[in-house]
Amino acid sequence: MTVQVSDGTDVRAATSTIEVYDFQRPTTLGRDRLRALTLALENFSRQWGTQLTAMTHAVANVELESVDVERYGEYAKGLPEETTMVIVRVSELSSRGVLQFAQNTALGWVGRMLGGNASIAAPARPFTPIESAILERLIGYLLEDLAFSFGALLDSPIALDNIQFSSPTAQAAGSGQFVLVARFMVAIGDTLSPTTLAIPLDALADADPNHQKGSPASAQQTVQLAQVPVSLALRLASATLTPTDVLGLAEGDLIRLPHAQNRPLDVVVDDVAVAGAAVGANASRLACVIVSLEENS
């Protein structure tokens, strides 16, 4: 956009970036929650680089490139058909997480760990039993680093389920289920390897620091709510009358109540019965004695 001022000078304003809103994929993470998750993923990427450096004996660097919320079907559709799909089991959830990287990338890692020639690119092929065992060991360390980085942001423990090599057949979650997708670039020497991590949103706790379970703010809210005054009443069972009956009431009339003499009275808070009580006395004042508690209390 160009703006012309009175002296004829053109002032070119900075072009703002407009993000198109996708109604098929609405925003499901708040700003604070996304920030906390991004920090956890950045910490994981640093630990991942350190772990690869230690195990491959080569300087490795892992950079977090993006964090998005996608449907699992969209995520899987964007992956190569033949690729390494590490299926991650999330306790108590039927859905699974995914750590994905190319087969030749994984073979390159294993080759370096076995002292292979780092200058020769490993062709994509199935893993041997020894290579699978070494890769599973590396993945075990990575999942420990992931759980440590997320901390309380992960509701459930995670563990390696299995390793597959085809993205269309590795159905870790329903195609319409939302997953948190993190994309990384792994660099070892001159080799750059894009990798992805997908975690079901159901496995992620509320990352808002003011709403985390057991957080000081949450405990403070509980204490404050516990001190809020409420009105408590002792109530007989209600009777049903017609408007004519009510308008025709006169002094001395009797109203039959459907409340048995041996039935406790209802202790009511905000029109909700929380207990049963019998009528009693405390010095010169009427009182009630709690005899039962309602399940919804």
C-alpha positions as CSV (number, residue, x, y, z in Angstrom):
1,M,0.0,0.0,0.0
2,T,1.4,3.5,-0.9
3,V,0.4,6.7,0.9
4,Q,1.3,10.1,-0.7
5,V,1.9,13.0,1.8
6,S,1.5,16.7,1.0
7,D,5.1,17.2,-0.2
8,G,4.8,14.4,-2.8
9,T,6.8,11.8,-0.9
10,D,5.6,8.2,-1.2
11,V,5.5,6.4,2.1
12,R,5.2,2.7,1.7
13,A,3.6,1.0,4.6
14,A,4.7,-2.4,5.8
15,T,2.5,-5.1,4.4
16,S,0.7,-7.0,7.1
17,T,0.3,-10.8,7.0
18,I,-3.3,-11.9,6.8
19,E,-4.0,-15.4,8.0
20,V,-7.0,-17.1,6.4
21,Y,-9.3,-18.7,9.0
22,D,-10.1,-22.3,8.2
23,F,-13.6,-23.2,9.4
24,Q,-12.9,-26.9,8.9
25,R,-10.0,-26.7,11.4
26,P,-11.0,-24.1,14.1
27,T,-8.5,-22.9,16.7
28,T,-8.6,-25.3,19.6
29,L,-5.7,-24.1,21.7
30,G,-5.6,-20.9,23.7
31,R,-2.6,-18.5,23.5
32,D,-1.3,-19.4,26.9
33,R,-1.7,-23.1,26.3
34,L,0.0,-23.0,22.9
35,R,2.9,-21.0,24.4
36,A,3.4,-23.6,27.1
37,L,3.3,-26.4,24.6
38,T,5.7,-24.7,22.3
39,L,8.2,-24.1,25.2
40,A,7.9,-27.8,26.1
41,L,8.6,-28.8,22.4
42,E,11.6,-26.5,22.2
43,N,13.0,-28.1,25.3
44,F,12.4,-31.5,23.8
45,S,14.2,-30.5,20.6
46,R,17.3,-29.5,22.5
47,Q,17.3,-32.7,24.5
48,W,16.8,-34.6,21.3
49,G,19.8,-33.0,19.7
50,T,21.9,-33.8,22.8
51,Q,20.7,-37.4,22.8
52,L,21.6,-37.8,19.1
53,T,25.0,-36.2,19.6
54,A,25.8,-38.6,22.4
55,M,24.6,-41.8,20.6
56,T,25.8,-41.1,17.1
57,H,29.1,-39.5,18.1
58,A,28.4,-36.6,15.7
59,V,27.2,-33.1,16.4
60,A,23.4,-33.0,16.0
61,N,21.0,-30.1,16.1
62,V,17.2,-30.3,16.2
63,E,15.1,-27.2,15.5
64,L,11.4,-26.8,16.1
65,E,9.9,-25.4,12.9
66,S,6.2,-25.2,13.6
67,V,3.4,-26.2,16.0
68,D,-0.1,-26.7,14.6
69,V,-3.4,-28.4,15.4
70,E,-4.6,-30.6,12.6
71,R,-7.0,-33.5,12.0
72,Y,-5.1,-36.8,12.0
73,G,-6.3,-37.5,8.5
74,E,-4.8,-34.2,7.2
75,Y,-1.5,-34.9,9.0
76,A,-1.2,-38.5,7.7
77,K,-2.1,-37.4,4.1
78,G,0.9,-35.0,4.1
79,L,3.4,-37.8,5.0
80,P,5.3,-40.0,2.5
81,E,3.7,-43.3,1.9
82,E,6.9,-45.2,2.9
83,T,8.3,-43.7,6.1
84,T,9.1,-44.7,9.6
85,M,6.0,-44.4,11.9
86,V,6.9,-44.8,15.6
87,I,3.5,-45.5,17.2
88,V,3.4,-44.1,20.7
89,R,1.0,-45.6,23.2
90,V,-0.7,-43.1,25.5
91,S,-2.0,-44.7,28.7
92,E,-5.8,-45.0,29.0
93,L,-6.4,-43.6,25.5
94,S,-7.3,-45.7,22.4
95,S,-5.6,-43.1,20.2
96,R,-1.9,-43.2,19.7
97,G,0.8,-40.6,19.1
98,V,3.3,-40.7,16.2
99,L,7.0,-39.9,15.8
100,Q,7.7,-39.9,12.1
101,F,11.0,-39.7,10.1
102,A,12.3,-41.1,6.9
103,Q,13.6,-44.7,6.8
104,N,17.0,-43.6,5.4
105,T,17.2,-41.1,8.3
106,A,16.7,-43.8,10.8
107,L,19.2,-46.1,9.1
108,G,21.7,-43.2,9.0
109,W,21.3,-42.8,12.8
110,V,21.8,-46.5,13.4
111,G,24.7,-46.6,11.0
112,R,26.5,-43.8,12.9
113,M,25.8,-45.5,16.2
114,L,27.5,-48.7,14.9
115,G,30.5,-46.7,13.6
116,G,29.4,-46.6,10.0
117,N,30.7,-44.2,7.3
118,A,28.7,-40.9,7.8
119,S,29.4,-39.7,4.3
120,I,27.5,-42.5,2.7
121,A,23.7,-42.0,2.6
122,A,21.9,-45.1,3.7
123,P,19.2,-46.3,1.2
124,A,15.7,-46.9,2.4
125,R,15.1,-50.6,3.2
126,P,13.6,-52.7,6.0
127,F,15.4,-52.8,9.3
128,T,17.3,-55.9,10.4
129,P,16.6,-57.3,13.9
130,I,19.8,-55.7,15.3
131,E,19.0,-52.3,13.7
132,S,15.4,-52.5,15.1
133,A,16.7,-53.2,18.6
134,I,19.1,-50.2,18.4
135,L,16.5,-47.9,17.0
136,E,14.0,-48.9,19.7
137,R,16.6,-48.1,22.3
138,L,17.1,-44.6,20.9
139,I,13.3,-44.1,20.7
140,G,13.0,-45.1,24.3
141,Y,15.4,-42.4,25.3
142,L,13.6,-39.9,23.1
143,L,10.2,-40.7,24.7
144,E,11.7,-40.3,28.2
145,D,13.0,-36.8,27.1
146,L,9.5,-36.0,25.7
147,A,7.7,-37.0,28.9
148,F,10.3,-35.0,30.9
149,S,9.9,-31.9,28.7
150,F,6.1,-31.9,28.8
151,G,5.9,-32.7,32.5
152,A,2.4,-32.0,33.8
153,L,1.2,-31.1,30.3
154,L,0.9,-34.8,29.5
155,D,-2.1,-36.3,31.3
156,S,-0.9,-39.9,30.8
157,P,2.4,-41.9,30.6
158,I,3.7,-42.6,27.1
159,A,5.6,-45.7,25.8
160,L,6.6,-47.3,22.5
161,D,3.8,-49.4,21.0
162,N,5.3,-50.5,17.7
163,I,7.1,-49.3,14.6
164,Q,5.5,-49.3,11.2
165,F,6.7,-48.3,7.7
166,S,3.6,-47.1,5.9
167,S,1.7,-43.9,6.8
168,P,-1.6,-45.0,5.1
169,T,-1.8,-48.2,7.1
170,A,-0.6,-46.8,10.4
171,Q,-3.9,-45.7,11.8
172,A,-2.8,-44.2,15.1
173,A,-6.0,-42.1,15.5
174,G,-9.3,-41.5,13.9
175,S,-9.1,-39.4,10.7
176,G,-11.2,-36.6,12.2
177,Q,-9.5,-36.5,15.6
178,F,-7.5,-33.3,16.4
179,V,-3.8,-33.8,17.1
180,L,-1.0,-31.4,18.0
181,V,1.6,-31.6,15.2
182,A,5.1,-30.4,15.7
183,R,7.6,-30.3,12.8
184,F,11.3,-30.5,13.4
185,M,14.5,-30.3,11.2
186,V,17.2,-32.7,12.4
187,A,20.7,-31.8,11.3
188,I,23.7,-34.2,11.6
189,G,26.7,-32.9,9.7
190,D,25.4,-31.9,6.3
191,T,22.4,-34.1,6.5
192,L,19.0,-32.4,7.0
193,S,16.1,-34.6,7.9
194,P,12.5,-33.3,8.4
195,T,10.6,-35.2,11.2
196,T,7.2,-34.8,12.8
197,L,5.5,-35.5,16.1
198,A,1.8,-35.9,16.5
199,I,0.1,-36.1,19.9
200,P,-3.7,-36.5,20.4
201,L,-5.1,-33.4,22.0
202,D,-7.0,-35.7,24.5
203,A,-3.6,-36.6,26.0
204,L,-2.7,-33.0,26.7
205,A,-3.6,-31.4,30.0
206,D,-4.7,-27.7,30.2
207,A,-1.5,-25.8,29.9
208,D,-2.9,-22.5,31.1
209,P,-0.7,-21.8,34.2
210,N,-3.7,-20.5,36.0
211,H,-5.7,-23.7,35.5
212,Q,-3.2,-26.5,35.9
213,K,-4.2,-29.2,38.4
214,G,-2.6,-28.5,41.7
215,S,-1.3,-25.1,40.7
216,P,-1.3,-22.3,43.4
217,A,-3.8,-20.3,41.4
218,S,-6.2,-23.3,41.3
219,A,-5.8,-23.9,45.0
220,Q,-6.4,-20.2,45.7
221,Q,-9.6,-20.3,43.7
222,T,-10.8,-23.4,45.7
223,V,-10.1,-21.6,49.0
224,Q,-12.0,-18.5,47.8
225,L,-15.0,-20.5,46.6
226,A,-15.1,-22.4,49.9
227,Q,-15.7,-19.1,51.8
228,V,-18.5,-17.8,49.6
229,P,-21.7,-17.5,51.8
230,V,-24.8,-19.4,50.6
231,S,-28.4,-19.5,51.8
232,L,-29.5,-22.7,53.5
233,A,-33.2,-23.6,54.2
234,L,-35.1,-26.4,55.8
235,R,-38.0,-27.5,53.5
236,L,-41.0,-29.8,53.6
237,A,-42.1,-31.7,50.6
238,S,-44.0,-29.4,48.2
239,A,-47.7,-29.7,47.5
240,T,-49.4,-29.0,44.1
241,L,-52.3,-26.6,44.0
242,T,-54.2,-24.9,41.3
243,P,-54.4,-21.1,41.0
244,T,-58.0,-21.3,42.0
245,D,-57.0,-23.1,45.2
246,V,-54.4,-20.5,46.0
247,L,-56.8,-17.5,45.3
248,G,-59.5,-19.1,47.4
249,L,-57.4,-19.5,50.5
250,A,-58.8,-18.0,53.7
251,E,-57.6,-17.7,57.3
252,G,-57.9,-21.1,59.1
253,D,-57.8,-23.2,55.9
254,L,-55.7,-26.4,56.1
255,I,-53.3,-27.5,53.3
256,R,-52.5,-31.1,53.1
257,L,-48.7,-31.6,52.5
258,P,-47.3,-34.9,51.1
259,H,-44.7,-35.1,53.7
260,A,-44.8,-38.1,56.1
261,Q,-44.3,-37.4,59.8
262,N,-41.3,-39.8,60.0
263,R,-39.6,-38.4,56.9
264,P,-36.7,-36.1,57.4
265,L,-36.9,-32.5,56.1
266,D,-34.8,-31.5,53.1
267,V,-31.8,-29.2,53.7
268,V,-31.8,-27.1,50.6
269,V,-29.0,-24.8,49.1
270,D,-30.0,-22.9,46.0
271,D,-33.1,-25.1,45.5
272,V,-30.9,-28.2,45.6
273,A,-31.4,-30.8,48.4
274,V,-28.0,-31.6,49.9
275,A,-29.1,-33.5,53.1
276,G,-32.0,-34.7,55.2
277,A,-32.5,-33.3,58.7
278,A,-34.7,-33.7,61.7
279,V,-36.1,-30.7,63.6
280,G,-34.4,-30.0,66.9
281,A,-33.4,-27.1,69.2
282,N,-30.3,-25.3,70.3
283,A,-30.9,-23.5,73.6
284,S,-33.8,-21.1,72.8
285,R,-33.4,-21.4,69.0
286,L,-34.8,-23.9,66.5
287,A,-32.1,-26.1,64.9
288,C,-31.9,-29.2,62.7
289,V,-29.9,-32.4,63.0
290,I,-28.4,-33.8,59.8
291,V,-29.5,-37.4,59.5
292,S,-28.5,-38.2,55.9
293,L,-26.6,-36.8,52.9
294,E,-27.8,-36.6,49.3
295,E,-25.6,-38.3,46.6
296,N,-25.6,-35.1,44.5
297,S,-24.1,-33.1,47.3
